[in-house]
Amino acid sequence: MKNKRTIGSNYEKIAGEYLEKQGYQIVECNFYSRFGEIDIIARHQGYLVFVEVKYRENDKSGHPLEAVSVSKQRTISKCAFYYLQKYKVQEESVRFDVVGILGDKIQIVQNAFDFIM
């Protein structure tokens, strides 16, 4: 049995490949800071996009797109803010997308949530 980290990394890779097919340019994967982690950072249609990837084998625990809680949104927002400061990113539009993988089906929600602190 694989651990959650290995499974998560595998599906983050699948999501990254899918995003590239959708025209996203991957900038970085698994960006870590003291605030948390962002699964994928990419550029898409003039935006710097911070992407959260959620996987579920089935919908017994709910749809993966429903798994990004307000607390998780806050963590991603803080991490994104840190990233923008660290790399001195200015005057670039930012967006938060979520990729949900349910079994073998992939769905992207662009602009899934707003920045919150």
N, C-alpha and C positions, 0 to 999 in steps of 0.2 A: 504494500500500500504506500503510495507516494504521500509525502507531507504536503500541507497546505501551501507552503512557500514554493515548492517545486511545481505544483499544479498551477498556482497563480502565475508564476513566471512563464509557464508554457502558454497559458491563455493570453497573457499580456503580449507575447510574441505573435500569436495568431491575430490579436487585435491590431497590433502595429502593421502587420502585413496587409490586413484588410483596409486600414486607414490609408496606407500608401496607394492602394488600388483606387481609393476614393479621392485621391489628389492631395492628401496630406503629405508634408515633408517632415519626417521625424527628426527632431533636434536632439532629444535625449530620452533615455528610458530609465526608470527607477531613480529619479532624482531624490536624494535623501538630504534632509536638514534636521536640525534639532526640533523642528516643529512637526515633522512627519515625512511622508513620502508622496511623490506624485508619480503615477505609473508611466505616463507618456507625456512628453512636451513636444509639440509639433507646430508647424506653420500651415495655415490653410486659409485661402481666400483673403489675405491681408490681415489675418489674426494670428497672434501667438496663442496657441490653444493648450490648455492644461486638461489632460484626459484621465479620467478615472475608469478603470476596467473592472467590471463585476461579472463573475461567472457562476452559474448554477447548472448542475447536471439536469435538474428538472424543476418544476415550479412548486414543489411541496413546501418549500420555505419562502415562497413568493417569487415574483419576477426579479431578476437581477437589477433592473433599472430602478426598482423600489428600494434597493439596499443602500442607497447613498443618503444617509441620515443628515440632519442639520449639523450634528457634531462632526461628521466626516466632511461635509462641505466647509465647515469652519477650519478644519485641519488643512484641507487642500488650499483654501484661500490664504491662510497664513504661510504655507509653504510657497505658494505662488508669489506672494508679496516678497518673501525672502529671496526667491530666485530673481525677481525683477530688480531688487536692490543689489544683490551680489553681482549680477552681470550688467548693472547700470542700463537696463532697458528703459528707454524713454519714448514717449510719443508713439507707442505701438498699441493697437487695439488688442484686448485680451478677451478670451472666451473660455468657458468651462464646459467641456463636453463629457458625456458618459457613454461608454460602450458597454452594452449588456450582451452577454453570451449565454443563451439558454439552450443547453444541449449542443447542437451544431448550427443554431441560428444566431446571427449577429445583427444587432441593431444599434445605431448611433443616434443619440439625442444631442443635437448641437445647442449650445447656449442653455444647458440643462439647469443651471442655477447661477445666481448672481454672487459676486464677491461678498463675503460676510466676515466679520471679526468677532 
